[in-house]
Amino acid sequence: MLAVTPAITSLGTNTGLSSGFTTGFSGFGAGVPGASILPIGLLNFEGQLANGNASLDWSTSFEAGSKGFTVERSYDGGHFEDVGYVAAAGNSYTPRKYFFTDPFIPQDNNYYRLRQSDLDGKFTYSKVILIKNTGARNPFTVLANPFTDQLDIIFGHAPSGNVQVRLLDMAGKEIMRQSAVQPGNRMHIDLSRRPLSAGAYLLEIRLNEQTFVEKLLRK
C-alpha cells in the first residue's frame, strides 16, 4: 500500500483532502498526519423549568470513545460546580438522547453546561444555557443538603444590607448565629467546631426585613 500526505483545502465551511496515486489500484486511504477523529458529535443542549425542576436534555449524532457527561451548574454564570453525571454510550453511530433533572433550582437565574469526557482522559465543554425561575420560593439556596461541617449559601441577588443567619434544631433551639453586611452572592459558614449530630435542622435567614426558613439535613 502506498502512503502519501494529502493536500488540505477548503470547501466552503468544510475541509477537503486531495492526493494523487500513481501506482496500481490496490487499497488506499487519505488522512491528515497527527489529526484525530472527533470523539462525539453534540447536536444540541437544551433545558427548561418543569414542576420546579431544571429539566435538561441533549443529543449526539455519533460517539467514539466517549465516557460520560458531567452536568455543571452556576448561579452567576462564571463559577460552575458539578451537580450530576450521565454515562455516555462509548461508541455509537446512531443518534442518542440524554436526560438529566436537577431538583435543586430555587434561584432566578440558573446556568448549566456539560463537560464531556472521553475514555482517553480528554474533555470538552458544551455551550452554556440559562434557565430562569421567576417563581423561586426562597431568594437563596444551600449548595449541599444534606450538609456536613459547612454551609455555603448562594443568593439569587446580592443582598444590599445586613444578612442574619441562624441554625436551629427542630425544637427551635438556636445552635449558631452569623451575620454579614453585603456578603455578595455567596456566604460561607464553618460548622467544623460545632459537634452536630445527624438529623434535621432549620436554617433561618433574615434579609430585607423578611425571614426565610429552610429545612436541612445533617449527614
Beta strands, then each sheet from edge to edge (+ up, - down):
strand 1: 7-11
strand 2: 14-18
strand 3: 40-50
strand 4: 53-64
strand 5: 66-74
strand 6: 81-87
strand 7: 91-92
strand 8: 96-102
strand 9: 109-118
strand 10: 123-125
strand 11: 129-132
strand 12: 140-142
strand 13: 150-155
strand 14: 162-169
strand 15: 174-181
strand 16: 186-190
strand 17: 199-207
strand 18: 210-218
sheet 1: 1+ 2-
sheet 2: 3+ 4- 7+
sheet 3: 3+ 4- 8+
sheet 4: 6+ 5- 9+ 10-
sheet 5: 6+ 5- 9+ 11-
sheet 6: 12+ 13- 16+
sheet 7: 15+ 14- 17+ 18-
end
